Amino acid sequence: MSDEQNSTDLPIYDAQKRRVDRASKEKSVKIALLSCGSEYAGVQAEIESAAKDVNAQLVYPEIPVDELENIGRDFGLEVASPDLKLLMARAKSIIKGDVKVDAVLITTCFRCAEAAIVRNEVRRYIHNNINLPVISYSFTERTKAATLLTRMEALTTVARRKTLLSREKQKGLTVGIDSGSTTTKAVVMRNDEIIGEGWVPTVKVIDSAENALRDALEEAKVSKEDIQAIGATGYGRFLVGDHFNAQVVQEEITVNSKGAVYLADRQKGPATVIDIGGMDNKAISVDDGIPGIFTMGGICAGASGRFLEMTSKRLGVDITELGALAVKGMKENVEMNSYCIVFGIQSLVNSLAKGASPEDVAAAACYSVVEQIFEQQLQEIEVNEPLILVGGSSLIEGIPLALGEFLNVDVLVPPNAHLIGAVGSALLASGYVEE
């Protein structure tokens, strides 16, 4: 048993079992699986396992064989793979109403360039023709159910809880806890106002959550017994949710979408939310506060806050100082490998050895993160303004600067952007406060 399990007195497998038990009590959600190669790569069983854990039923739309002959013409996209033709035909079947589903998962092998093009076109086709939550994902032969779980949770949450996600104001006295990969955040909210916050490193999940909540309660000058509802999100949400008996235990996609538009005061209409976390990123297309298309993570942590943390350590500065350096630097003076966190750091070390300034290295690191997000994630969603940047990395000034330059848009960083998950959780938890 790990130290974390000892410290919480709640084995991780118990928390997972309770998650499954909670899902089994909610209505089953039908998810159309549009895939190519999942059975050959050995990940089909992992997809089915993740779906079962969130009480979702995978649906494979039936199509007539002759539909495959002309499907490329219908999409304006001729492909060689018969499996990709089948994927497109199944998408058309959904739009025609031949099959009724609540959400769509589009997944193909990340090594296939043709599949990447089809995946993107099918995602756009579904989004433009029907109001269903959609997520697209590129798998490898090592993709596991745990990797897919958050995505499946998000799809089922949007399908089941649109009423809760449409909440625009917080009421009562509620707490939100975001148990992230690197930091744990907690906020106390009362009547649509943040009155206390806590922010500590994530070490042992429950201990960190207790410490963050203690700090938030002390600042708010209220006791734990006064709290009317609690929401939990983040990597440690199941452990934290069980420990505090939270009313809302929800994945980061829906929670952070809601928190972002709430803090930015953009709850009506379309928006794009980018959340750069400690170990992964989320890019979400939002409409009226509800995610429609979203993608999560990348192939490498070089596109995450972890890369920025390693860069700041190499430069000998605190990560809070990295942004100030970046805005003074010229990224063009540093050659970067923007794909891998290891090679990225190697590029920075080589540049320093050649005499590059810390400012230039900081600017290049920020631009590298943004470039990866653009190449790996923003191709998978509809990018609409306002572009709302949240997460701890949004406080590093070089990141919104690089993102704005790269996309040629104004980037909105709302107040308390680093507390996004905790705020979203507290907001949604208020739906359980009695009038």
C-alpha positions as CSV (number, residue, x, y, z in Angstrom):
1,M,0.0,0.0,0.0
2,S,1.3,3.5,-0.9
3,D,2.0,6.3,1.5
4,E,-0.9,8.2,0.0
5,Q,-3.3,5.3,0.8
6,N,-1.9,5.1,4.3
7,S,-2.4,8.8,4.8
8,T,-6.0,8.8,3.7
9,D,-7.1,5.4,5.2
10,L,-9.1,5.1,2.0
11,P,-7.5,2.8,-0.6
12,I,-7.6,4.1,-4.2
13,Y,-9.6,1.1,-5.4
14,D,-12.3,1.9,-2.9
15,A,-12.7,5.4,-4.3
16,Q,-12.8,4.0,-7.8
17,K,-15.5,1.5,-6.8
18,R,-17.6,4.2,-5.3
19,R,-17.2,6.2,-8.5
20,V,-18.6,3.3,-10.4
21,D,-21.4,2.8,-7.9
22,R,-22.4,6.5,-8.2
23,A,-22.5,6.3,-12.0
24,S,-24.6,3.1,-11.9
25,K,-27.3,5.1,-10.1
26,E,-27.6,7.6,-12.9
27,K,-29.3,7.0,-16.3
28,S,-27.2,5.3,-18.9
29,V,-25.8,7.5,-21.6
30,K,-25.5,6.4,-25.2
31,I,-22.2,7.3,-26.8
32,A,-21.6,6.8,-30.5
33,L,-18.2,5.4,-31.0
34,L,-16.7,6.4,-34.3
35,S,-13.3,4.8,-34.4
36,C,-10.7,3.5,-36.8
37,G,-8.1,0.9,-35.7
38,S,-9.1,0.6,-32.0
39,E,-9.7,-3.1,-32.3
40,Y,-6.4,-3.7,-34.1
41,A,-4.4,-1.5,-31.7
42,G,-5.7,-3.4,-28.6
43,V,-7.5,-0.4,-27.1
44,Q,-11.1,-1.4,-27.8
45,A,-11.3,-3.2,-24.5
46,E,-10.0,-0.1,-22.7
47,I,-12.6,2.1,-24.3
48,E,-15.3,-0.3,-23.3
49,S,-14.0,-0.5,-19.8
50,A,-14.0,3.3,-19.4
51,A,-17.5,3.5,-20.8
52,K,-18.7,0.9,-18.3
53,D,-17.2,2.8,-15.4
54,V,-19.3,5.9,-16.2
55,N,-22.5,3.9,-17.0
56,A,-22.3,4.6,-20.7
57,Q,-23.4,2.4,-23.5
58,L,-21.3,2.4,-26.7
59,V,-23.3,2.6,-29.9
60,Y,-22.1,1.5,-33.3
61,P,-24.4,3.1,-35.9
62,E,-25.6,0.7,-38.6
63,I,-25.2,1.8,-42.2
64,P,-26.1,0.2,-45.5
65,V,-23.0,-1.1,-47.4
66,D,-23.7,1.0,-50.5
67,E,-23.4,4.1,-48.3
68,L,-19.6,3.5,-48.2
69,E,-19.3,4.0,-52.0
70,N,-20.2,7.6,-52.0
71,I,-19.3,8.8,-48.5
72,G,-16.1,10.4,-49.6
73,R,-17.9,12.6,-52.1
74,D,-20.5,13.5,-49.4
75,F,-17.6,14.8,-47.2
76,G,-15.5,16.2,-50.1
77,L,-12.8,13.9,-48.7
78,E,-11.7,10.7,-50.5
79,V,-9.8,8.3,-48.3
80,A,-8.1,5.0,-48.9
81,S,-9.0,3.2,-45.6
82,P,-12.3,1.4,-45.6
83,D,-12.4,1.8,-41.8
84,L,-12.3,5.6,-42.2
85,K,-15.0,5.4,-44.8
86,L,-17.1,3.5,-42.2
87,L,-16.3,6.1,-39.6
88,M,-17.6,8.9,-41.9
89,A,-20.7,6.9,-42.9
90,R,-21.6,6.3,-39.2
91,A,-21.2,10.1,-38.6
92,K,-23.7,10.7,-41.5
93,S,-26.1,8.2,-39.9
94,I,-26.1,10.2,-36.7
95,I,-26.9,13.4,-38.5
96,K,-29.7,11.7,-40.5
97,G,-31.3,10.6,-37.3
98,D,-31.0,6.9,-38.1
99,V,-29.6,6.3,-34.6
100,K,-30.3,8.3,-31.4
101,V,-27.3,9.0,-29.2
102,D,-26.4,11.4,-26.4
103,A,-22.8,12.1,-27.2
104,V,-20.0,11.1,-29.7
105,L,-16.5,9.9,-29.3
106,I,-14.3,10.0,-32.4
107,T,-11.0,8.1,-32.0
108,T,-8.2,7.1,-34.4
109,C,-4.6,6.1,-34.2
110,F,-2.3,9.1,-33.7
111,R,0.3,7.7,-36.1
112,C,-2.1,8.0,-39.1
113,A,-2.1,11.3,-40.9
114,E,-5.1,10.4,-43.0
115,A,-7.0,9.5,-39.9
116,A,-6.2,12.8,-38.3
117,I,-7.7,14.7,-41.3
118,V,-10.8,12.6,-41.2
119,R,-11.2,12.9,-37.4
120,N,-11.1,16.7,-37.7
121,E,-13.5,16.8,-40.6
122,V,-16.0,14.4,-38.9
123,R,-15.8,16.4,-35.7
124,R,-16.6,19.6,-37.5
125,Y,-19.4,18.0,-39.5
126,I,-21.1,16.7,-36.4
127,H,-20.7,20.0,-34.5
128,N,-22.2,22.0,-37.4
129,N,-25.2,19.7,-37.9
130,I,-26.4,18.5,-34.5
131,N,-26.2,19.7,-30.8
132,L,-24.3,16.8,-29.2
133,P,-21.1,16.9,-27.0
134,V,-18.2,15.6,-29.0
135,I,-14.7,14.6,-28.1
136,S,-12.0,13.4,-30.5
137,Y,-9.0,11.5,-29.4
138,S,-5.9,9.9,-30.9
139,F,-4.9,6.7,-29.2
140,T,-1.7,4.7,-29.1
141,E,-1.4,0.9,-28.4
142,R,-0.7,1.8,-24.8
143,T,-3.8,3.9,-24.2
144,K,-5.6,2.6,-21.0
145,A,-9.1,3.0,-19.6
146,A,-7.7,5.4,-16.9
147,T,-6.5,7.7,-19.7
148,L,-9.9,7.8,-21.3
149,L,-11.9,8.0,-18.1
150,T,-12.0,11.8,-17.7
151,R,-13.1,12.2,-21.3
152,M,-15.9,9.7,-20.9
153,E,-16.9,11.4,-17.6
154,A,-17.1,14.7,-19.4
155,L,-19.3,13.4,-22.2
156,T,-21.7,11.7,-19.8
157,T,-21.8,14.8,-17.5
158,V,-22.8,17.1,-20.3
159,A,-25.4,14.7,-21.5
160,R,-26.9,14.2,-18.0
161,R,-26.5,17.5,-16.3
162,K,-27.1,20.4,-18.6
163,T,-29.4,22.0,-16.1
164,L,-26.7,22.0,-13.4
165,L,-24.1,23.3,-15.9
166,S,-26.3,26.2,-16.9
167,R,-26.0,27.6,-13.4
168,E,-24.9,31.3,-13.6
169,K,-24.8,32.4,-9.9
170,Q,-23.5,30.8,-6.8
171,K,-25.8,30.8,-3.8
172,G,-25.4,29.8,-0.1
173,L,-22.1,29.0,1.5
174,T,-20.2,26.4,-0.5
175,V,-16.7,25.0,-0.9
176,G,-14.9,23.9,-4.0
177,I,-11.7,21.8,-3.9
178,D,-9.5,21.2,-6.9
179,S,-7.0,18.4,-6.2
180,G,-4.6,19.0,-9.1
181,S,-1.5,17.1,-10.2
182,T,0.9,19.8,-8.7
183,T,-1.2,22.0,-6.5
184,T,-4.4,21.7,-4.5
185,K,-6.8,24.7,-4.4
186,A,-9.8,25.4,-2.3
187,V,-12.3,28.3,-2.3
188,V,-15.1,29.3,0.0
189,M,-17.9,31.2,-1.8
190,R,-20.9,32.9,-0.3
191,N,-23.7,34.5,-2.3
192,D,-21.7,34.8,-5.6
193,E,-18.5,36.0,-4.0
194,I,-15.2,34.3,-3.1
195,I,-14.6,35.0,0.5
196,G,-11.7,32.6,1.2
197,E,-9.0,30.7,-0.7
198,G,-6.2,28.2,-0.1
199,W,-3.5,27.1,-2.5
200,V,-0.9,24.4,-1.4
201,P,1.4,21.9,-3.2
202,T,-0.1,18.5,-3.8
203,V,1.8,15.9,-1.8
204,K,-0.5,13.5,-0.1
205,V,-4.0,14.0,-1.7
206,I,-6.1,14.2,1.5
207,D,-3.6,16.1,3.6
208,S,-3.1,18.7,0.9
209,A,-6.9,19.1,0.5
210,E,-7.3,19.5,4.3
211,N,-4.6,22.1,4.3
212,A,-6.0,24.1,1.4
213,L,-9.5,24.0,2.9
214,R,-8.2,25.0,6.3
215,D,-6.5,28.1,4.8
216,A,-9.7,29.0,2.8
217,L,-11.9,28.6,5.9
218,E,-9.6,30.8,8.0
219,E,-9.6,33.6,5.4
220,A,-13.4,33.3,5.1
221,K,-13.8,33.3,8.9
222,V,-16.2,30.4,8.8
223,S,-16.1,26.9,10.1
224,K,-16.4,23.6,8.2
225,E,-19.7,23.0,9.9
226,D,-21.2,26.1,8.3
227,I,-20.6,24.8,4.8
228,Q,-23.8,23.8,3.0
229,A,-22.3,21.9,0.0
230,I,-18.9,20.8,-1.3
231,G,-17.7,20.2,-4.8
232,A,-14.5,18.3,-5.8
233,T,-12.6,18.1,-9.0
234,G,-9.1,17.3,-10.3
235,Y,-6.9,14.2,-10.3
236,G,-7.7,13.4,-6.7
237,R,-11.4,14.2,-6.9
238,F,-12.6,10.7,-5.9
239,L,-10.5,10.5,-2.8
240,V,-11.3,14.0,-1.8
241,G,-15.0,13.7,-2.7
242,D,-15.3,10.6,-0.5
243,H,-13.3,12.1,2.3
244,F,-15.4,15.3,2.5
245,N,-18.7,13.6,1.5
246,A,-18.9,16.1,-1.4
247,Q,-22.2,16.7,-3.2
248,V,-20.5,17.2,-6.5
249,V,-17.5,15.0,-7.7
250,Q,-16.9,16.0,-11.3
251,E,-14.2,15.9,-13.9
252,E,-12.2,19.0,-14.9
253,I,-13.6,19.6,-18.4
254,T,-17.1,20.6,-17.3
255,V,-16.1,22.2,-14.0
256,N,-13.3,24.3,-15.5
257,S,-15.5,25.4,-18.4
258,K,-18.1,26.6,-16.0
259,G,-15.5,28.3,-13.7
260,A,-13.8,30.0,-16.7
261,V,-16.9,31.7,-18.2
262,Y,-18.1,32.5,-14.7
263,L,-14.9,34.3,-13.7
264,A,-14.6,36.0,-17.1
265,D,-18.3,37.1,-17.0
266,R,-18.9,35.4,-20.4
267,Q,-21.6,32.9,-19.6
268,K,-23.7,33.7,-22.6
269,G,-22.8,32.7,-26.2
270,P,-19.7,31.0,-27.5
271,A,-16.2,31.0,-26.0
272,T,-13.0,29.0,-26.0
273,V,-11.4,27.9,-22.8
274,I,-7.7,26.9,-22.6
275,D,-6.5,25.5,-19.3
276,I,-2.8,24.9,-19.0
277,G,-2.3,22.6,-16.0
278,G,0.6,21.2,-14.2
279,M,0.8,18.0,-16.3
280,D,-1.8,18.4,-19.1
281,N,-3.9,20.9,-20.9
282,K,-7.6,21.2,-21.8
283,A,-8.9,23.1,-24.8
284,I,-12.7,23.5,-24.7
285,S,-15.3,25.0,-27.1
286,V,-18.0,26.4,-24.9
287,D,-21.5,27.7,-25.6
288,D,-23.6,29.3,-22.8
289,G,-21.2,27.7,-20.3
290,I,-21.6,24.2,-21.6
291,P,-18.8,22.3,-23.3
292,G,-19.6,21.2,-26.8
293,I,-16.2,20.0,-28.2
294,F,-13.2,19.4,-26.1
295,T,-9.8,17.8,-26.1
296,M,-7.5,17.0,-23.2
297,G,-3.8,16.4,-22.8
298,G,-1.1,16.1,-25.4
299,I,1.5,13.6,-26.4
300,C,4.1,15.1,-24.1
301,A,4.3,17.2,-20.9
302,G,6.3,19.7,-23.0
303,A,3.0,21.5,-23.5
304,S,2.3,21.8,-19.7
305,G,3.2,23.8,-16.7
306,R,5.7,21.1,-15.8
307,F,7.9,22.3,-18.7
308,L,7.7,25.9,-17.5
309,E,8.6,24.8,-14.0
310,M,11.7,22.9,-15.3
311,T,12.7,26.0,-17.4
312,S,12.5,28.3,-14.3
313,K,14.7,25.9,-12.3
314,R,17.2,25.8,-15.1
315,L,17.3,29.6,-15.2
316,G,17.6,29.7,-11.4
317,V,14.4,31.8,-10.9
318,D,11.2,31.1,-9.1
319,I,8.4,30.2,-11.6
320,T,6.5,33.3,-10.6
321,E,9.4,35.3,-12.1
322,L,9.5,33.4,-15.4
323,G,6.8,35.5,-17.0
324,A,8.5,38.8,-16.3
325,L,11.6,37.5,-18.0
326,A,9.7,36.2,-21.0
327,V,8.0,39.5,-21.8
328,K,11.5,41.0,-22.1
329,G,12.9,38.3,-24.4
330,M,13.0,37.5,-28.1
331,K,12.0,33.9,-28.8
332,E,13.6,34.1,-32.3
333,N,17.0,34.0,-30.6
334,V,16.6,30.5,-29.3
335,E,16.2,27.3,-31.4
336,M,13.6,25.1,-29.8
337,N,12.5,21.4,-30.1
338,S,8.9,22.0,-29.2
339,Y,7.7,18.4,-29.2
340,C,9.3,16.7,-26.3
341,I,9.9,18.0,-22.7
342,V,13.3,16.3,-22.6
343,F,14.5,17.6,-26.0
344,G,12.9,21.0,-25.2
345,I,15.0,21.4,-22.1
346,Q,18.0,20.2,-24.0
347,S,17.4,23.0,-26.6
348,L,17.3,25.5,-23.8
349,V,20.5,24.2,-22.2
350,N,22.2,24.3,-25.6
351,S,21.0,27.9,-26.2
352,L,22.3,29.0,-22.8
353,A,25.6,27.4,-23.6
354,K,25.8,29.5,-26.8
355,G,25.2,32.7,-24.9
356,A,21.4,33.1,-25.1
357,S,20.0,35.4,-22.4
358,P,17.6,34.1,-19.7
359,E,15.0,36.5,-21.1
360,D,15.2,34.9,-24.6
361,V,15.1,31.4,-23.2
362,A,12.0,32.2,-21.0
363,A,10.3,33.7,-24.1
364,A,11.1,30.7,-26.2
365,A,9.8,28.3,-23.5
366,C,6.5,30.1,-23.3
367,Y,6.1,30.2,-27.0
368,S,7.0,26.4,-27.2
369,V,4.1,25.6,-24.8
370,V,1.7,27.6,-26.9
371,E,2.9,26.2,-30.2
372,Q,2.3,22.6,-28.9
373,I,-1.2,23.5,-27.7
374,F,-2.0,24.9,-31.1
375,E,-0.6,21.9,-33.0
376,Q,-2.0,19.2,-30.8
377,Q,-5.2,20.5,-29.4
378,L,-6.6,23.7,-31.0
379,Q,-6.9,21.8,-34.3
380,E,-9.5,19.6,-32.6
381,I,-12.0,22.2,-31.5
382,E,-13.9,25.2,-32.8
383,V,-11.9,28.3,-31.7
384,N,-14.3,31.2,-30.9
385,E,-13.6,34.5,-29.2
386,P,-13.4,35.3,-26.4
387,L,-10.4,33.2,-25.8
388,I,-10.3,32.6,-22.0
389,L,-7.0,31.4,-20.5
390,V,-7.0,29.8,-17.1
391,G,-4.9,27.6,-14.8
392,G,-1.8,28.4,-12.9
393,S,0.3,28.9,-16.0
394,S,-2.0,31.7,-17.1
395,L,-0.3,33.8,-14.4
396,I,3.0,33.6,-16.2
397,E,2.8,36.7,-18.4
398,G,4.7,35.2,-21.3
399,I,2.0,32.6,-21.9
400,P,-1.0,34.8,-22.7
401,L,1.4,37.1,-24.6
402,A,2.6,34.2,-26.8
403,L,-0.9,32.8,-27.2
404,G,-2.2,36.2,-28.4
405,E,0.6,36.6,-30.8
406,F,0.3,33.1,-32.1
407,L,-3.5,33.2,-32.7
408,N,-3.7,37.0,-33.4
409,V,-6.5,37.4,-30.8
410,D,-7.0,39.1,-27.5
411,V,-6.5,36.7,-24.7
412,L,-8.7,37.1,-21.6
413,V,-7.2,36.0,-18.3
414,P,-9.9,36.5,-15.7
415,P,-9.3,37.3,-12.0
416,N,-8.5,34.2,-9.9
417,A,-7.8,32.2,-13.1
418,H,-5.5,29.9,-11.1
419,L,-8.5,28.9,-8.9
420,I,-10.6,27.9,-11.8
421,G,-11.5,24.3,-10.8
422,A,-12.2,25.2,-7.2
423,V,-14.5,28.1,-8.2
424,G,-16.3,25.9,-10.8
425,S,-16.8,23.2,-8.1
426,A,-18.2,25.6,-5.6
427,L,-20.5,27.1,-8.1
428,L,-21.9,23.8,-9.2
429,A,-22.2,22.6,-5.6
430,S,-24.5,25.4,-4.9
431,G,-27.1,23.6,-7.0
432,Y,-27.5,21.3,-3.9
433,V,-28.1,24.1,-1.5
434,E,-31.7,24.2,-0.3
435,E,-33.7,27.4,-0.9
